[in-house]
Amino acid sequence: MLAGTVLLQLGCAEFPGDAAWFVDEAGARGLDFEHRSGFTRGTGLRPLLPEIVGGGAALADFDGDGDLDAYLVQSGWRLDDSSAARTGNQLYLNRGDGTFEAANGTGDSGYGMGVTAGDYDGDGDVDLYVTNVGANALLRNDGTGRFEDVAVMAGVAHPGWGTAAAFLDLDTDGDLDLFLVNYMNWSLDIEKECRARGKLTYCSPTAYKSPAVDRLFRNNGDGTFTDVTVAAGLNRSSGNGLGLVAADFNNDGHLDLFVANDKTLNHLWINEGGLRFTDRAGEWGCAVDEHGMAKAGMGVGAGDVDDDGDVDVVVVNLEGETDSFFRNEGRYFADATSMIGLGATSGRYTRFGVALVDFDNDGTLDLFEANGKVDGDVNLADDAFAEPNVLYRGESRAGGVRFVPVGEAMAPLRHTSRAVAVGDVDNDGGMDLLIVNRDARAYLLMNRAPGRGNWIRISVREGDALALGARVLAKVDGRWLAREVQRTGSYLASNDPRVLIGLAEAGEASEVRVRWADGEVESFGSISAGETVTLRRGEGRSL
């Protein structure tokens, strides 16, 4: 074991003796990032709502050398102190072996929230969009991992309180548009003083009654964007937006958008084509839970959990509220939270980051949740918001898939966790986790799942461009598995877009197909276990 690693012990009373699935190796691997919210305990100052919800993280190949680098978003300064020193975001470049070195040139020192990655200008390298409380930043990559903020010139320096965002080709014209989720219309003038159990703490978003409209920026193809929010129909609904995931939920060849809203109705923006969207969350049954409650939607994950060919959604919520598992039935969602095992187990903590990933490579998706309270006593000497993180193992049973608790992240790994970015940092066939902790050091949880199965890894491209929105289908021992090509999901995070498919004990995927974003399907034959391949449109056999 590397020096300075910490075991993430995943074992509880129901599962005594379980081996650790993850090991925190952040320090040993060179990731020394420490998030700062700007709040200092014991000062008597009023807490400010943005201090409790940041910050973000991205895993992407920023220097073009084939491995995942890490970008972490800093908040860092007191929002009502204009003279406060500002600490910028931090980029770490992967040395090629899963260890990192800090790099310069990250280009933004706003009060940071989230981040998304994508090649918006089509020059072959990965750029970044950083959401802030205040003007957002568009960081153009020069190809070496050095960035320049061009948000003003490009027309995307939106001045609100941005949270999630995504680069997506929503009009299928070959370049990446930008969708931005906003939390609320907040300012220092509307900040309030709230207490829990008589102690000063952070307010609920319902105290402000100031939901925001999300924004859509169309890529003009010349490095600039046009705000088409009104023309797209997105101004018809508002909410306290935090989580975002994109997928073709109705299988019509257009990418749709699911936005998890905090104490307001969730949005399901169905893409009607031509950059027109309609919020159909109500008729699809995912605006509220099965009891009609608008929960504190924060992180969101998407994937074909039940192997039926469409994309399901899980939304994580506040302590005392269960998760919401929305099972896709083709033209509507069924709230199957209890049936999948999350009804009685998921409400113990306040969940933010979430990863719906096959961590043990058995062919069934697992569920990881990063936790941290929002209503603790802000002036306690110790972190009153800290909670352990939780892992559920996906188990295929006769009655369908169920999520079974493997255990909690025991001490000393107990912090106020927020963003979770997912990717195979050391390219060993296991999906790792980069987690930002409020007012603490980040985790880099390396995958050590016991009995981890075989795997294949696939980069899916149209020409040289990443085929976001495509779906990989792999036949493994007679069972069809489907995985999305996506960066979106979790909370304030951007993920590894390479598709990793667990094979369990199988030696190959006997057939691999790609359903492209427009609905066309190609077959690429078999892929042997342990292979990393690139599948390009036009190089397979049309079906």
Long-range contacts (C-beta under 8 A, 24 or more apart in sequence): 2-28, 2-29, 3-28, 4-28, 6-412, 6-413, 8-389, 8-409, 8-413, 8-443, 8-445, 9-407, 9-409, 9-410, 9-413, 10-391, 10-406, 10-407, 10-408, 10-409, 11-406, 11-407, 12-405, 12-406, 12-407, 12-408, 14-405, 15-405, 15-406, 15-407, 18-406, 18-407, 18-450, 19-448, 19-450, 20-448, 21-359, 21-360, 21-391, 21-406, 21-447, 21-448, 21-449, 21-450, 22-391, 22-432, 22-433, 22-445, 22-446, 22-447, 22-448, 22-449, 23-445, 23-446, 23-448, 24-413, 24-443, 24-444, 24-445, 24-446, 25-444, 25-445, 25-446, 26-441, 26-442, 26-443, 26-444, 27-441, 28-99, 29-98, 29-99, 29-100, 29-425, 29-444, 29-446, 30-92, 30-95, 30-99, 30-100, 30-101, 30-102, 31-70, 31-92, 31-100, 31-434, 31-442, 31-444, 32-102, 32-441, 33-72, 33-74, 33-90, 33-92, 33-436, 33-441, 33-442, 34-440, 34-441, 34-442, 35-72, 35-74, 35-75, 35-418, 35-436, 35-437, 35-438, 35-439, 35-440, 35-441, 35-442, 36-74, 36-75, 36-76, 36-77, 36-87, 36-439, 37-75, 37-438, 37-439, 38-75, 38-76, 38-77, 38-78, 38-79, 38-84, 38-111, 39-78, 39-378, 39-439, 40-78, 41-378, 41-379, 41-380, 41-381, 42-379, 42-381, 44-379, 45-78, 46-191, 46-193, 46-200, 47-200, 47-201, 47-202, 47-378, 48-78, 48-79, 48-80, 48-188, 48-191, 49-186, 49-191, 49-202, 49-203, 49-205, 49-208, 50-75, 50-79, 50-111, 50-113, 50-133, 50-161, 50-186, 51-75, 51-79, 51-202, 52-202, 52-374, 52-385, 52-438, 53-113, 53-163, 53-183, 53-242, 53-352, 53-374, 53-418, 54-111, 54-112, 54-113, 54-114, 54-418, 54-436, 54-438, 54-492, 55-112, 55-113, 55-114, 55-418, 55-419, 55-436, 55-438, 55-492, 56-112, 56-113, 56-114, 56-115, 56-130, 56-131, 56-418, 56-419, 56-436, 56-492, 56-493, 56-494, 57-115, 57-419, 57-420, 57-421, 57-434, 57-435, 57-436, 57-442, 57-492, 57-493, 57-494, 58-115, 58-116, 58-117, 58-128, 58-421, 58-493, 58-494, 58-495, 59-421, 59-422, 59-423, 59-425, 59-434, 59-494, 59-495, 59-496, 60-117, 60-126, 60-487, 60-494, 60-496, 60-497, 61-126, 62-91, 62-93, 62-117, 62-125, 62-126, 62-141, 62-145, 63-93, 63-143, 63-144, 63-145, 64-124, 64-125, 64-143, 65-94, 65-96, 67-94, 67-96, 67-98, 67-425, 67-427, 68-94, 68-423, 68-424, 68-425, 68-496, 69-93, 69-94, 69-100, 69-145, 70-94, 70-100, 70-421, 70-425, 70-434, 70-444, 71-106, 71-115, 71-117, 71-128, 72-434, 72-436, 72-442, 73-112, 73-113, 73-114, 73-115, 73-130, 73-419, 73-436, 73-492, 74-109, 74-112, 75-111, 75-112, 75-113, 76-109, 76-111, 76-112, 77-111, 79-111, 79-133, 79-188, 80-188, 89-115, 89-130, 91-145, 91-147, 93-145, 94-425, 97-426, 98-425, 98-426, 98-427, 98-428, 98-446, 103-145, 103-146, 104-146, 105-145, 105-146, 105-147, 106-139, 106-147, 107-137, 107-139, 107-147, 107-148, 107-149, 108-132, 108-137, 108-139, 108-149, 110-134, 110-135, 110-136, 110-137, 113-161, 113-162, 113-163, 113-492, 114-162, 114-163, 114-164, 114-165, 114-419, 114-491, 114-492, 114-493, 115-165, 115-492, 115-493, 115-494, 116-164, 116-165, 116-166, 116-167, 116-487, 116-488, 116-494, 117-167, 117-487, 117-494, 118-166, 118-167, 118-168, 118-176, 118-466, 118-468, 118-487, 119-167, 119-176, 119-465, 119-466, 120-167, 120-175, 120-176, 120-178, 120-219, 121-223, 122-175, 122-465, 124-464, 127-167, 129-156, 129-165, 129-167, 129-178, 129-180, 131-162, 131-163, 131-164, 131-165, 131-180, 131-181, 131-492, 132-162, 133-161, 133-186, 134-159, 134-161, 135-159, 136-162, 136-165, 136-180, 150-223, 153-223, 153-224, 154-223, 154-224, 154-225, 155-217, 155-224, 155-225, 155-226, 155-227, 156-180, 156-217, 156-225, 158-182, 158-215, 160-185, 160-212, 161-185, 161-186, 161-212, 163-241, 163-242, 163-492, 164-241, 164-242, 164-243, 164-244, 164-259, 164-488, 164-491, 164-492, 165-244, 166-244, 166-246, 166-257, 166-487, 166-488, 167-468, 167-487, 168-246, 168-255, 168-468, 168-469, 168-488, 169-255, 169-468, 169-469, 169-517, 170-216, 170-254, 170-255, 170-271, 170-275, 171-218, 171-274, 171-275, 172-254, 172-517, 172-518, 173-219, 173-221, 174-465, 175-219, 175-221, 176-219, 176-468, 177-216, 177-217, 177-218, 177-219, 177-225, 177-275, 178-216, 178-217, 178-219, 178-225, 179-214, 179-215, 179-216, 179-217, 179-244, 179-246, 179-257, 180-214, 180-215, 180-216, 180-217, 181-214, 181-241, 181-242, 181-243, 181-244, 181-259, 182-212, 182-213, 182-214, 182-215, 182-241, 183-212, 183-240, 183-241, 183-242, 183-262, 184-208, 184-210, 184-211, 184-212, 184-240, 185-210, 185-211, 185-212, 186-210, 196-375, 196-376, 196-377, 197-377, 199-376, 199-377, 199-378, 199-379, 200-377, 200-378, 200-379, 201-374, 201-375, 201-376, 201-377, 201-378, 202-374, 202-375, 202-378, 204-263, 205-240, 205-262, 205-263, 205-264, 206-263, 211-238, 211-239, 211-240, 211-261, 211-264, 212-238, 212-239, 212-240, 212-241, 213-237, 213-238, 214-239, 214-241, 214-259, 214-267, 216-275, 216-277, 218-275, 228-275, 231-275, 231-276, 232-275, 232-276, 232-277, 233-276, 233-277, 233-278, 234-269, 234-277, 236-279, 237-265, 237-267, 237-279, 238-264, 239-264, 239-265, 239-266, 239-267, 240-264, 241-267, 242-297, 242-298, 242-299, 242-491, 242-492, 243-297, 243-298, 243-299, 243-300, 243-315, 243-490, 243-491, 244-300, 244-488, 244-489, 245-300, 245-301, 245-302, 245-313, 245-486, 245-488, 245-489, 246-468, 246-469, 246-486, 246-488, 247-302, 247-311, 247-469, 247-484, 247-486, 248-311, 248-469, 248-471, 248-517, 249-284, 249-310, 249-311, 249-313, 249-328, 250-330, 250-331, 251-309, 251-310, 251-330, 251-519, 252-519, 253-517, 253-518, 253-519, 254-517, 255-468, 255-469, 255-517, 258-286, 258-300, 258-302, 258-313, 260-297, 260-298, 260-299, 260-300, 260-315, 261-294, 261-297, 262-296, 262-297, 262-298, 263-294, 263-295, 263-296, 264-294, 265-294, 266-294, 266-297, 266-315, 283-332, 284-331, 284-332, 284-333, 285-326, 285-332, 285-333, 285-334, 285-335, 286-313, 286-324, 286-326, 286-333, 286-335, 289-322, 289-324, 289-335, 289-337, 290-335, 290-337, 293-321, 295-321, 295-324, 296-321, 296-350, 297-324, 298-350, 298-351, 298-352, 298-491, 299-351, 299-352, 299-353, 299-354, 299-369, 299-370, 299-420, 299-490, 299-491, 300-354, 300-489, 300-490, 300-491, 301-354, 301-355, 301-356, 301-367, 301-489, 301-490, 302-356, 302-484, 302-486, 302-489, 303-356, 303-365, 303-483, 303-484, 304-365, 304-481, 304-482, 304-483, 304-484, 305-340, 305-356, 305-365, 305-394, 305-401, 306-400, 306-401, 307-479, 307-480, 307-481, 307-482, 309-480, 309-482, 311-484, 314-342, 314-354, 314-356, 314-367, 316-346, 316-351, 316-352, 316-354, 316-369, 317-347, 317-350, 317-351, 318-350, 318-374, 319-347, 319-348, 319-349, 319-350, 319-373, 320-347, 321-347, 322-346, 322-347, 323-347, 323-351, 323-369, 339-400, 339-402, 340-400, 340-401, 340-402, 340-403, 341-392, 341-402, 341-403, 341-404, 342-392, 342-403, 345-392, 345-405, 349-373, 349-387, 349-388, 349-390, 350-374, 350-387, 351-390, 352-417, 352-418, 352-419, 352-420, 352-491, 353-417, 353-418, 353-419, 353-420, 353-435, 353-490, 353-491, 353-492, 353-493, 354-420, 354-489, 354-490, 354-491, 355-420, 355-422, 355-431, 355-433, 355-489, 355-490, 356-489, 357-422, 357-431, 358-394, 358-431, 358-500, 358-501, 358-502, 359-391, 359-430, 359-431, 359-447, 359-449, 359-452, 360-393, 360-449, 360-450, 360-451, 360-452, 360-453, 360-502, 361-429, 361-430, 361-449, 361-452, 361-453, 361-454, 361-455, 361-500, 361-502, 361-503, 361-504, 362-453, 362-502, 362-504, 363-396, 363-453, 363-476, 363-479, 363-481, 363-501, 363-502, 363-503, 363-504, 364-394, 364-395, 364-396, 364-401, 364-502, 365-394, 365-401, 366-391, 366-392, 366-393, 366-394, 366-403, 367-391, 367-392, 367-394, 367-403, 368-392, 368-420, 368-433, 370-417, 370-418, 370-419, 370-420, 370-435, 370-491, 371-417, 372-415, 372-416, 372-417, 372-418, 372-437, 372-438, 373-416, 383-415, 383-416, 383-439, 383-440, 385-416, 385-438, 386-414, 386-415, 386-416, 387-414, 387-416, 387-417, 388-413, 388-414, 389-413, 389-417, 389-435, 413-443, 415-440, 415-443, 416-440, 417-443, 418-491, 418-492, 419-490, 419-491, 419-492, 419-493, 420-490, 420-491, 420-493, 421-490, 421-493, 421-494, 421-495, 421-496, 422-489, 422-490, 422-493, 422-495, 422-496, 423-495, 423-496, 423-498, 424-457, 424-496, 424-498, 424-500, 427-532, 429-454, 429-455, 429-457, 429-500, 429-530, 430-455, 431-496, 431-500, 436-492, 453-502, 453-503, 453-504, 453-505, 454-502, 454-503, 454-504, 454-505, 454-506, 454-507, 454-529, 454-530, 455-500, 455-501, 455-502, 455-503, 455-529, 455-530, 456-500, 456-501, 456-503, 456-508, 456-509, 456-512, 456-527, 456-528, 456-529, 456-530, 456-531, 456-532, 456-533, 457-498, 457-499, 457-500, 457-501, 457-531, 457-532, 457-533, 458-498, 458-499, 458-500, 458-501, 458-512, 458-527, 458-532, 458-533, 458-534, 458-535, 459-497, 459-498, 459-499, 459-532, 459-533, 459-534, 459-535, 460-485, 460-499, 460-514, 460-534, 460-535, 461-534, 461-535, 461-536, 461-537, 462-516, 462-536, 462-537, 463-536, 463-537, 466-497, 467-514, 467-516, 467-517, 467-537, 468-497, 468-517, 469-517, 470-514, 470-515, 470-516, 470-517, 471-514, 471-515, 472-499, 472-501, 472-512, 472-513, 472-514, 472-535, 473-512, 473-513, 473-514, 473-515, 474-501, 474-509, 474-511, 474-512, 474-513, 474-527, 475-509, 475-510, 475-511, 475-512, 476-501, 476-503, 476-504, 476-506, 476-509, 476-510, 477-504, 477-506, 503-529, 513-540, 513-543, 514-540
